[in-house]
Amino acid sequence: MNFVSRVVERLVRVPTYARRSEALHVILAHSTPRRLFNLLLVELEFRLRRTRVRGRPYVLVVDPANVCNLRCPLCPTGLLQGGRRAELIPWDIYTRTVDLAAPWAYKVNLFNWGEPLLHPQIFDMIRYARSKGLGTTMSTNLSINIPDERIDNLIDSGLEFLCVSIDGATQDTYSRYRRKGKLDLVLANLRRIVRRRKELGSRTPTIEWQFIPMKHNEHEEAVARQLAEEIGTDRFRCIPVGLPFEATNRQDLEAEWFPVTIHNGKTATGDSVSSNEQAESACYFLYRYLVVNPDGRTSPCCVVYGEKADFGDITTEPLGRVWNNTNYVSARSHYRRDGRPETVTVCDRCDLFRKRSAHRGRS
């Protein structure tokens, strides 16, 4: 088992903002011969920079609701600039998506641009994914009134990982970014979930307190970490600030929000946090991740947003055809020295990964 763990961890070079232990758990817990073969094939094609691929995405990202109760100033949803109709994913689109991806996928992330707990069927969605042998992860702001029965439903659903976004240890600091959020409500909900999980004798979900160090809150990181331990969360993790992809005033936003105490990838208390510098690799999203919006249309990754960035539509086309359409093939071509993108996509403007091709998409 230790040998398998080492091999899998080498194969799956997950980004630093992802949880390596979670990725390893999901692969070991949800492998089938078909999924494992597909994972190996995807990783091989990723390293060979193939543009037309045989492998299928092994991480499914489904946005249950691109609506939110908060107004975070660096989030397109919070800014009401998502570029897509605000809606909840219909049950038939969700189940079709899961059915298409399940033979190859290991897990489904039930979050992207909104608050998943606003979807009345979110726990049924978790159960459906579990029925297909998929791992499940949900991220929430938890600043919402949750009846006791929904707490029980959350735990009984079998959700494996729960990430709670809490960027502060006092209301004034927390609400500077999580606007319209109530820290007392969040912490009360978190305590209830931890307590109820223990009462029910459940080992899941694994609960993570996620903290984004920013200029206004980095002084509270140590206090937040201690509070997370007192409440009984399983993990405390820092992630980097993300700016809206379409932002034109990036320097101004960096000056306003970026922390000043992070040096060499470490926060003031020594917690590792990934860099915002360009990655040398090809874009792993284009090989590993299928990102599906509430309307069934796919995005190339979970960084871009809006209908103009869409790559395909899984409600009208088979997954294999979508995964190798002109948009995906052109986007992957940027990472080959001999790549020749056939069409212009949103990936032309992305600077998260180093492009190799000297050719540009045609206008």
C-alpha positions as CSV (number, residue, x, y, z in Angstrom):
1,M,0.0,0.0,0.0
2,N,2.8,2.4,0.8
3,F,4.4,1.7,-2.6
4,V,1.0,2.4,-4.3
5,S,0.7,5.6,-2.4
6,R,4.1,6.8,-3.5
7,V,3.4,5.9,-7.1
8,V,0.0,7.7,-7.1
9,E,1.4,10.8,-5.5
10,R,4.1,11.0,-8.1
11,L,1.6,10.6,-10.9
12,V,-0.9,13.1,-9.6
13,R,1.1,16.3,-9.3
14,V,-1.9,18.2,-7.8
15,P,-1.5,21.9,-7.5
16,T,-0.4,23.3,-4.2
17,Y,-3.8,24.7,-3.4
18,A,-5.2,21.2,-3.6
19,R,-5.0,18.8,-0.7
20,R,-2.5,16.0,-1.5
21,S,-3.8,13.8,1.3
22,E,-7.3,14.2,0.0
23,A,-6.3,13.4,-3.6
24,L,-4.5,10.3,-2.3
25,H,-7.4,9.2,-0.2
26,V,-9.8,9.6,-3.1
27,I,-7.7,7.6,-5.5
28,L,-7.1,4.7,-3.0
29,A,-10.8,4.7,-1.9
30,H,-12.5,5.0,-5.3
31,S,-10.2,3.2,-7.8
32,T,-11.5,0.7,-10.3
33,P,-9.3,-0.9,-13.0
34,R,-10.9,1.4,-15.6
35,R,-10.4,4.5,-13.5
36,L,-6.8,3.6,-12.6
37,F,-6.0,2.9,-16.3
38,N,-7.6,6.2,-17.3
39,L,-5.6,8.1,-14.6
40,L,-2.4,6.7,-15.9
41,L,-3.4,7.5,-19.5
42,V,-4.3,11.0,-18.7
43,E,-1.0,11.6,-16.8
44,L,0.9,10.2,-19.8
45,E,-0.9,12.4,-22.3
46,F,-0.5,15.4,-20.0
47,R,3.3,14.9,-19.9
48,L,3.4,14.3,-23.7
49,R,1.4,17.4,-24.2
50,R,-1.1,15.6,-26.4
51,T,-3.7,17.9,-27.9
52,R,-6.2,15.2,-29.0
53,V,-6.6,12.8,-26.1
54,R,-8.0,9.3,-25.4
55,G,-8.0,9.8,-21.6
56,R,-11.0,11.3,-19.9
57,P,-11.1,13.9,-17.0
58,Y,-10.8,12.2,-13.6
59,V,-12.0,15.2,-11.5
60,L,-15.5,16.5,-12.0
61,V,-16.3,20.0,-11.0
62,V,-20.1,20.7,-10.9
63,D,-21.4,24.1,-9.9
64,P,-24.7,23.4,-8.0
65,A,-25.6,27.1,-7.8
66,N,-23.8,30.1,-9.3
67,V,-25.6,32.3,-6.8
68,C,-24.4,33.3,-3.4
69,N,-25.6,35.0,-0.2
70,L,-22.3,36.9,0.2
71,R,-20.7,39.7,-1.8
72,C,-17.0,39.0,-1.7
73,P,-15.2,41.8,-3.6
74,L,-12.8,39.6,-5.6
75,C,-15.4,37.1,-6.7
76,P,-17.4,37.6,-10.0
77,T,-20.5,36.2,-8.4
78,G,-20.1,38.6,-5.4
79,L,-19.6,41.5,-7.8
80,L,-22.6,40.4,-9.9
81,Q,-20.3,40.1,-12.9
82,G,-20.4,36.3,-13.5
83,G,-21.4,36.7,-17.1
84,R,-24.0,33.9,-16.9
85,R,-27.6,33.6,-15.8
86,A,-27.8,33.0,-12.1
87,E,-29.5,29.6,-11.5
88,L,-29.5,26.3,-9.7
89,I,-28.4,23.3,-11.7
90,P,-31.4,21.2,-12.7
91,W,-31.5,17.6,-11.5
92,D,-31.5,16.1,-15.0
93,I,-28.4,18.1,-16.0
94,Y,-26.6,17.1,-12.8
95,T,-27.3,13.4,-13.2
96,R,-26.4,13.4,-16.9
97,T,-23.1,15.0,-16.0
98,V,-22.3,12.5,-13.3
99,D,-23.4,9.6,-15.5
100,L,-21.1,10.7,-18.3
101,A,-18.1,11.2,-16.2
102,A,-18.5,8.5,-13.6
103,P,-16.8,5.6,-15.5
104,W,-13.5,7.5,-15.4
105,A,-13.8,10.1,-12.7
106,Y,-12.7,9.7,-9.1
107,K,-14.5,12.5,-7.4
108,V,-16.9,15.4,-7.9
109,N,-16.3,18.9,-6.4
110,L,-19.7,20.3,-5.7
111,F,-18.8,24.0,-5.7
112,N,-17.4,26.7,-8.0
113,W,-18.9,30.2,-8.3
114,G,-21.7,30.1,-5.7
115,E,-22.9,28.7,-2.4
116,P,-23.9,25.0,-2.8
117,L,-26.0,25.0,0.4
118,L,-28.5,27.2,-1.4
119,H,-29.4,24.3,-3.6
120,P,-32.3,22.4,-2.0
121,Q,-31.2,19.1,-3.5
122,I,-27.5,19.3,-2.6
123,F,-27.5,16.3,-0.3
124,D,-29.4,14.2,-2.8
125,M,-26.6,15.3,-5.3
126,I,-24.0,14.0,-2.9
127,R,-25.8,10.7,-2.5
128,Y,-26.2,10.3,-6.2
129,A,-22.5,10.8,-6.8
130,R,-21.8,8.3,-4.0
131,S,-24.1,5.8,-5.7
132,K,-21.8,6.0,-8.7
133,G,-18.7,5.3,-6.6
134,L,-17.4,8.9,-6.7
135,G,-15.8,10.8,-3.8
136,T,-17.4,14.1,-2.9
137,T,-16.1,17.5,-1.7
138,M,-18.1,20.6,-0.9
139,S,-16.9,24.2,-0.1
140,T,-19.2,26.6,1.7
141,N,-19.2,30.0,3.5
142,L,-21.5,28.4,6.1
143,S,-23.0,31.9,6.8
144,I,-26.5,30.6,6.4
145,N,-29.2,29.5,8.7
146,I,-29.1,25.7,8.8
147,P,-31.9,23.7,10.5
148,D,-30.9,20.7,12.6
149,E,-32.3,18.2,10.1
150,R,-30.0,19.7,7.4
151,I,-27.0,19.3,9.7
152,D,-27.9,15.6,10.0
153,N,-28.6,15.4,6.3
154,L,-25.1,16.8,5.5
155,I,-23.4,14.2,7.7
156,D,-25.7,11.3,6.6
157,S,-25.2,12.1,2.9
158,G,-21.7,10.6,3.1
159,L,-19.9,13.8,2.1
160,E,-16.2,13.1,2.4
161,F,-14.7,16.5,2.6
162,L,-16.2,19.8,3.8
163,C,-14.2,23.0,3.3
164,V,-15.4,26.1,5.2
165,S,-14.2,29.5,4.1
166,I,-13.5,31.7,7.1
167,D,-11.1,34.6,6.6
168,G,-10.9,36.1,10.0
169,A,-11.3,35.6,13.7
170,T,-13.4,38.8,14.4
171,Q,-16.5,40.1,12.7
172,D,-14.9,43.3,11.6
173,T,-12.0,41.5,9.9
174,Y,-14.1,38.7,8.5
175,S,-16.7,40.9,7.0
176,R,-14.2,43.1,5.3
177,Y,-14.0,40.4,2.6
178,R,-16.9,38.1,3.3
179,R,-19.4,40.9,3.0
180,K,-22.9,40.3,4.3
181,G,-21.4,37.3,6.3
182,K,-21.9,36.8,10.0
183,L,-19.0,35.2,11.7
184,D,-20.9,34.2,14.9
185,L,-23.4,32.3,12.7
186,V,-20.5,30.6,10.8
187,L,-18.8,29.5,13.9
188,A,-22.0,28.3,15.5
189,N,-22.8,26.2,12.4
190,L,-19.3,24.8,12.4
191,R,-19.5,23.8,16.1
192,R,-22.9,22.1,15.4
193,I,-21.5,20.1,12.5
194,V,-18.4,19.0,14.5
195,R,-20.6,18.1,17.5
196,R,-23.2,16.3,15.5
197,R,-20.7,14.3,13.6
198,K,-19.3,13.1,16.9
199,E,-22.7,12.3,18.3
200,L,-23.6,10.2,15.1
201,G,-20.3,8.4,15.3
202,S,-19.4,9.4,11.8
203,R,-15.9,9.8,10.5
204,T,-17.0,12.0,7.7
205,P,-17.0,14.6,6.5
206,T,-13.4,15.6,7.1
207,I,-13.7,19.3,7.9
208,E,-11.2,22.0,6.9
209,W,-11.1,25.6,7.9
210,Q,-9.8,27.5,4.9
211,F,-8.2,30.9,5.4
212,I,-7.1,33.3,2.7
213,P,-4.3,35.6,4.2
214,M,-4.9,39.1,3.0
215,K,-3.6,42.5,4.0
216,H,-6.5,43.2,6.3
217,N,-6.6,39.8,8.1
218,E,-3.1,38.2,8.1
219,H,-2.6,39.4,11.7
220,E,-5.5,37.1,12.8
221,E,-4.2,33.9,11.2
222,A,-2.7,32.5,14.4
223,V,-5.9,33.3,16.3
224,A,-8.0,31.7,13.6
225,R,-5.8,28.6,13.7
226,Q,-6.2,28.3,17.4
227,L,-10.0,28.8,17.2
228,A,-10.2,26.0,14.5
229,E,-8.4,23.6,16.9
230,E,-10.7,24.5,19.8
231,I,-13.8,23.9,17.7
232,G,-12.4,20.6,16.5
233,T,-11.9,21.0,12.8
234,D,-9.6,18.4,11.2
235,R,-7.5,20.9,9.2
236,F,-6.5,24.5,9.0
237,R,-5.2,25.6,5.6
238,C,-4.1,28.8,4.0
239,I,-4.7,29.4,0.2
240,P,-3.5,32.4,-1.9
241,V,-5.7,35.4,-2.9
242,G,-7.3,34.9,-6.3
243,L,-8.1,37.9,-8.5
244,P,-11.0,37.9,-11.0
245,F,-9.7,36.6,-14.4
246,E,-11.2,39.5,-16.3
247,A,-9.9,42.2,-13.9
248,T,-8.2,45.0,-15.7
249,N,-6.9,46.7,-12.5
250,R,-4.9,43.8,-11.2
251,Q,-2.1,46.0,-9.7
252,D,-4.5,48.1,-7.8
253,L,-6.3,44.9,-6.5
254,E,-3.0,43.4,-5.5
255,A,-2.0,46.5,-3.6
256,E,-5.3,46.6,-1.8
257,W,-5.7,42.9,-0.9
258,F,-2.4,40.9,-1.2
259,P,-0.7,40.1,2.2
260,V,2.6,41.5,3.1
261,T,3.9,38.9,5.5
262,I,4.2,35.9,3.1
263,H,7.8,35.1,2.3
264,N,9.1,32.1,0.4
265,G,5.7,30.6,0.3
266,K,5.2,30.8,4.1
267,T,2.7,32.9,6.1
268,A,3.7,34.6,9.3
269,T,2.9,31.5,11.4
270,G,4.8,29.2,9.0
271,D,1.8,27.8,7.1
272,S,2.6,27.0,3.4
273,V,0.6,28.9,0.8
274,S,1.0,28.4,-2.9
275,S,2.5,31.0,-5.1
276,N,0.7,33.2,-7.7
277,E,3.7,32.9,-10.0
278,Q,3.4,31.2,-13.4
279,A,3.6,27.4,-13.5
280,E,6.2,25.9,-15.8
281,S,3.9,22.9,-16.6
282,A,1.2,22.6,-19.2
283,C,-2.3,23.4,-17.9
284,Y,-3.5,20.4,-16.0
285,F,-7.1,21.5,-16.1
286,L,-7.3,20.7,-19.8
287,Y,-6.5,17.1,-19.1
288,R,-7.8,16.3,-15.6
289,Y,-10.8,18.5,-14.9
290,L,-14.3,18.6,-16.4
291,V,-15.9,21.9,-15.2
292,V,-19.6,22.0,-15.7
293,N,-21.8,25.1,-15.0
294,P,-25.4,25.0,-13.9
295,D,-26.6,25.3,-17.5
296,G,-24.6,22.2,-18.6
297,R,-22.0,24.1,-20.5
298,T,-18.3,23.4,-19.8
299,S,-15.5,25.8,-18.9
300,P,-11.9,25.0,-19.5
301,C,-11.1,25.4,-15.8
302,C,-12.5,26.8,-12.5
303,V,-10.6,30.1,-12.9
304,V,-12.5,31.6,-15.9
305,Y,-16.2,32.4,-15.9
306,G,-19.0,33.6,-18.1
307,E,-20.6,32.2,-21.2
308,K,-18.0,33.7,-23.4
309,A,-15.4,31.4,-21.9
310,D,-17.5,28.2,-22.5
311,F,-15.9,25.3,-24.4
312,G,-18.8,22.9,-24.9
313,D,-22.2,21.6,-23.8
314,I,-22.6,18.2,-22.3
315,T,-26.4,18.4,-22.6
316,T,-26.1,18.1,-26.4
317,E,-22.9,16.2,-27.1
318,P,-21.1,13.1,-25.9
319,L,-18.3,13.7,-23.5
320,G,-15.7,12.3,-25.9
321,R,-16.7,14.8,-28.6
322,V,-16.7,17.7,-26.2
323,W,-13.4,16.7,-24.7
324,N,-11.7,16.7,-28.1
325,N,-13.5,19.6,-29.8
326,T,-11.8,22.5,-31.5
327,N,-11.7,24.6,-28.3
328,Y,-10.1,22.0,-26.1
329,V,-7.6,20.9,-28.8
330,S,-6.7,24.5,-29.5
331,A,-6.2,25.3,-25.8
332,R,-3.9,22.3,-25.4
333,S,-1.9,23.3,-28.4
334,H,-0.5,26.3,-26.6
335,Y,1.7,23.9,-24.6
336,R,3.4,22.2,-27.5
337,R,6.3,23.8,-29.3
338,D,4.8,22.8,-32.6
339,G,1.2,23.6,-31.4
340,R,-1.1,25.3,-33.9
341,P,-4.3,26.5,-32.2
342,E,-7.2,26.4,-34.6
343,T,-9.4,28.9,-32.9
344,V,-9.2,31.7,-30.4
345,T,-10.2,30.7,-26.8
346,V,-10.1,32.3,-23.4
347,C,-6.9,30.3,-22.8
348,D,-5.0,32.5,-25.2
349,R,-5.1,35.2,-22.5
350,C,-4.2,33.0,-19.5
351,D,-0.8,33.5,-17.9
352,L,-1.1,30.8,-15.2
353,F,0.9,28.3,-17.2
354,R,3.9,28.8,-19.5
355,K,2.9,28.4,-23.1
356,R,5.4,26.9,-25.6
357,S,3.7,27.4,-29.0
358,A,4.9,30.3,-31.1
359,H,1.5,30.2,-32.9
360,R,-1.5,32.1,-31.9
361,G,-5.2,31.3,-32.4
362,R,-6.8,32.8,-35.5
363,S,-9.2,35.7,-35.0
